[in-house]
Amino acid sequence: MLKLKRVYEKPEKTDGKRILIDGLWPRGLTKEKAKVDIWMKEAAPSAELRKWFGHDPQKWPEFKKKYRGELKSKKEFLNRIRSLAEKGTVTILYGSKEERFNNANALKGFLKL
């Protein structure tokens, strides 16, 4: 099972494996408080794509297309997430305040779990 959660929200046992998919560590959050099991910064959008997108809803369709293109060369990370999700709950963590238009939501759509 695959879930999404903002990394600033309180960790729960039902989160299962907690995987942060951001290129930057969340501001003001310690590793102990975040309870991140795996930080897959390599699976995050490139800095250029992240800055271009800026969580602009009008750019969402193009962002997803470009991000999917970036992920084509990072299949090992997607396969690892899929494998973990087949064994139990995986929560993809993101730092953005934007709940709908963020890389974690796009990634979940790509994984189709």
Secondary structure, 3 states (H helix, E strand, C coil): CEEEEECCCCCCHHHCEEEECCCCCCCCCCHHHHCCCEECHHHCCCHHHHHHHCCCHHHHHHHHHHHHHHHCCCHHHHHHHHHHHHHCCEEEEECCCCCCCCHHHHHHHHHCC
